[in-house]
Amino acid sequence: MDKLSKEDLKEQYKSRVIIGGIYCVKCSHIDNIWIRSTTDMQGAENRFAFLVSTNSCPEMCMIEAWKKFGANAFSFEILEKIKKKETQTTREFSDDVNTLLELWIEKRNGERNGEN
């Protein structure tokens, strides 16, 4: 790869749109869902697909269901996406994503308790 191509690739990487947000992992055999946040939605989705393809449980809190029902019983679902603003620092974006996670957890707890 010549120097110009490397520079172009570097510039493309720096100027890419960064999407974060909230996703959940669901098991089709039980009501459990695990709500998570990420500052890199595409990376989280790719990581999950890889873990399913290698039958590697993503988190210890899921291991019992993973062993019982198998990797193919689990799905990755995006709940909400947010785009990093050009003026935001990585820390500010991470804080926004974490605040969004708190809102989703509160919403989920409210639904469980019959609140709407």
N, C-alpha and C positions, 0 to 999 in steps of 0.2 A: 504494500500500500504506500503510495507516495505521500509526501509531506502535506500537500494541499488536501488530499482526501482525509487525512487524520485531523487536520484543522477543521474541515467541514463537518466531520463527525462530532468533534468536540463542541462546535458551535450548535449543532442540532441538539445535542444532549443538553446543553445549558439552556436552550430556548424551548425545550419541550414543555408541554402543559402537564402540570403535576396535579393529579386527582387523588384525593384522599376520601375518607368518609367512614361510614359505619356499615358493617356486614354481619351476617350471622351464619353459623354452621348449624344445620338442622339434621336430625336423624329421622328418617321416614317411619320408623317403628315406635318411636316414643315422642312425647310432647316436648322434650327438652330442646331448647335452642340456646346457643352460646353466642352472645352479642359481643363483638370486638370492634376496635377502631384501627385505622391504619392511615399513614400519610402517603401510602403508595398502593392504591387499590389494585392496579394491574399486577404488581408484585405479589400481593397477598393472594390474589386469585390464582396466579401461576404456581405459587408455593403450595396452595391447597391441592391443586390438580396433581402436582408431583407427589405429594404425600399420599393421595388416594391411589395413584398408579403404583406406588411402591408399598402400599398397605402399611404406611407409617402413621400412627395416630398423631395429630397435630398438638394435642395438649393432654396432660395427665388427667384433667377433670373429665375427659371424654373416653378414657381408656376402657372402662367397663362396657359401655355401649358399643365401642369400636370392636372390641373382642367378640361380643355377643352377636352383633348384627353385621359386621364386616364393613369395609371401607365404602362399598358401593351404596350403602344405606344412608350415607351422609352427602349433604349438598351445601354449596356455597351460594349465599344469596346476598346481593347488595341491597341494603336498606336505604342508604342515602349517600350521595356523592357531594363533595365540595371541591372547588378548584382553588388552588393556591394563587393568590394575587401576586402580581409582579412585584409589588412593594412590600410584601410580607417576608419576614425572616422565616427560616425553618422553624425556629422556636415558636413564633407567633402562630404559624400554620398548625403546628403540633398542639398548641394550646386550644385553638379553635376546634380541632378534631376531638380532643379530649372533652371539651365542653359539650360537643354534640353527642358524644358517647354517654355522658351523664344524663342528658335529656332523654335519650333512647332507653336507658336503664330505668329512669323514673317512669317513663311511659309504659314500659313493659311491666313494672311492678304495680302500677295503677290498674292495668288490664287484668292482672292476676287477682287483684283485690276487688275486682268488680267496679272500679271507678272508670268513668269516661269523661 
